[in-house]
């Protein structure tokens, strides 16, 4: 997506714009020139501030909801703020410890980890949080084993390089026993280790017809799972925070529509996946390219497993968000999640 065209502002107008954005994010009230002149060390009169705010309004950075009211930032103002005033932010020490402690004690299956990571990011950022895991077809097989459950039934367990664990219940031939089941699992593990989940080699042969029959059962189960495709779920934490922020949206209907978008997920997954290769990204209002998200800002960062981008974490909230804090939260969580999965 392309950012709105940005002309460089002179230092004073940039400082005034920065002050308006910060004040509006904090108070959610239109900002007047006297407020900016009084609470910010600009060393200029309120009349000068008022004149510059008029120019900023004419250039599309500010808007005036009512004739007698102060100004509020536009998407163009937030974009300028993000591009010029949000460099190298870090979380407060207490929140950094919260994030570090979470991952230091996280020993969960991938699905549970990503779910709880979305909830952690929501708590830290104070917005709804999005976490999308690695694409299944990029994962490689780390291990395969059979686990006997009862006579005639076993569980085929596959651990993938992205941390996912896939389990498939299979029906066994009548002559299956624990020794043959173990041998079949070992043969599958040796043959499939390191191969792509969707690019499986031929089933191995051991020379033992009974073991090869079990190998074929496991291999068939794996190929069915691969051909069906694994889900690429979007984990959303803190959706209730959007309800608390409804006043920041143009209408309550717009906020309600956003809930529907998140529930259906496909639209958001597509949008987020398109941004995977762009690094730390802020998408504001109309930049999202989706009408139902035009009152929203999305802050995203990819996390890496090994040296490859594997998934994305992000926050979604109204355009009137604290971008510095959101960027710091997303950066910290994406870094820690990638380290943990690696």
Beta strands, then each sheet from edge to edge (+ up, - down):
strand 1: 62-63
strand 2: 72-73
strand 3: 128-132
strand 4: 141-150
strand 5: 153-160
strand 6: 165-171
strand 7: 234-237
strand 8: 281-284
strand 9: 296-305
strand 10: 308-318
sheet 1: 1+ 2-
sheet 2: 7+ 3- 10+ 9- 8+
sheet 3: 4+ 5- 6+
end
